[in-house]
């Protein structure tokens, strides 16, 4: 099985469709959406409709913090993210909001645990951005369901952590398109990056592909029309900062 790992789409329809096409061309036969389907971007209803259609066909989907916020936005917006959540809430219909509200925080598939943030406290939306937090997430996943692999997003960067012969985790920064052996006798945690809001200075969309047959994990960057996506954000009246992120990839 080849499992496509797509996270932090952030209502960016062009990036989402580009990554899906790339994954299918690479042989993906199962889809996992790791949260933050909406937020920031200009096409929440369109992206969510496609995610819901895939879920009906067996895609695995977990909830992200922006998904939660879009269901119940704050009464008074204090940040740009709050304003985006209120705008997103108004773009969605009742069925779409109910779908987001019902999403689980984690999903399991064989020895894989899927989560948006950290598996030890998924509702706290903690960023898995160092070895300490990654270790806590891996330990929780192993205790909960015996998972050898934890795949998530939230941090908008692509990173791989693994536990070697000792208890301390090693951190590895992958190269796009280069398959990394991830044998199951070790424990592995990967952040798949962001489909719709890269923040490493490269505007190309991100996703990852896990081949269970060969025990290899590949991280990908997919060019798409990010300038058109930025124009859509401005046309929707969303904060210009969100458009600049798409233009600059940061």
Secondary structure as the mmCIF struct_conf table of DSSP 4:
data_model
#
loop_
_struct_conf.conf_type_id
_struct_conf.id
_struct_conf.beg_label_comp_id
_struct_conf.beg_label_asym_id
_struct_conf.beg_label_seq_id
_struct_conf.end_label_comp_id
_struct_conf.end_label_asym_id
_struct_conf.end_label_seq_id
STRN STRN1 UNK A 2 UNK A 6
TURN_TY1_P TURN_TY1_P1 UNK A 10 UNK A 11
HELX_RH_AL_P HELX_RH_AL_P1 UNK A 13 UNK A 25
TURN_TY1_P TURN_TY1_P2 UNK A 26 UNK A 27
STRN STRN2 UNK A 30 UNK A 33
BEND BEND1 UNK A 35 UNK A 35
BEND BEND2 UNK A 38 UNK A 42
HELX_RH_AL_P HELX_RH_AL_P2 UNK A 44 UNK A 56
TURN_TY1_P TURN_TY1_P3 UNK A 57 UNK A 58
STRN STRN3 UNK A 60 UNK A 61
STRN STRN4 UNK A 62 UNK A 62
HELX_RH_AL_P HELX_RH_AL_P3 UNK A 65 UNK A 71
BEND BEND3 UNK A 72 UNK A 72
BEND BEND4 UNK A 75 UNK A 76
BEND BEND5 UNK A 79 UNK A 79
HELX_RH_AL_P HELX_RH_AL_P4 UNK A 80 UNK A 91
BEND BEND6 UNK A 92 UNK A 92
HELX_RH_AL_P HELX_RH_AL_P5 UNK A 94 UNK A 102
STRN STRN5 UNK A 104 UNK A 104
BEND BEND7 UNK A 105 UNK A 105
STRN STRN6 UNK A 106 UNK A 109
TURN_TY1_P TURN_TY1_P4 UNK A 110 UNK A 111
STRN STRN7 UNK A 112 UNK A 115
BEND BEND8 UNK A 116 UNK A 117
TURN_TY1_P TURN_TY1_P5 UNK A 119 UNK A 120
BEND BEND9 UNK A 121 UNK A 121
HELX_RH_3T_P HELX_RH_3T_P1 UNK A 122 UNK A 124
TURN_TY1_P TURN_TY1_P6 UNK A 125 UNK A 125
BEND BEND10 UNK A 130 UNK A 130
HELX_RH_AL_P HELX_RH_AL_P6 UNK A 131 UNK A 145
BEND BEND11 UNK A 148 UNK A 148
STRN STRN8 UNK A 149 UNK A 152
BEND BEND12 UNK A 154 UNK A 157
STRN STRN9 UNK A 158 UNK A 163
BEND BEND13 UNK A 165 UNK A 168
STRN STRN10 UNK A 169 UNK A 172
HELX_LH_PP_P HELX_LH_PP_P1 UNK A 174 UNK A 175
TURN_TY1_P TURN_TY1_P7 UNK A 176 UNK A 177
STRN STRN11 UNK A 180 UNK A 181
TURN_TY1_P TURN_TY1_P8 UNK A 184 UNK A 185
BEND BEND14 UNK A 186 UNK A 186
STRN STRN12 UNK A 187 UNK A 192
BEND BEND15 UNK A 195 UNK A 196
BEND BEND16 UNK A 200 UNK A 201
BEND BEND17 UNK A 204 UNK A 204
STRN STRN13 UNK A 205 UNK A 211
TURN_TY1_P TURN_TY1_P9 UNK A 212 UNK A 215
STRN STRN14 UNK A 216 UNK A 222
HELX_RH_AL_P HELX_RH_AL_P7 UNK A 226 UNK A 235
TURN_TY1_P TURN_TY1_P10 UNK A 236 UNK A 237
HELX_RH_AL_P HELX_RH_AL_P8 UNK A 240 UNK A 248
TURN_TY1_P TURN_TY1_P11 UNK A 249 UNK A 249
#
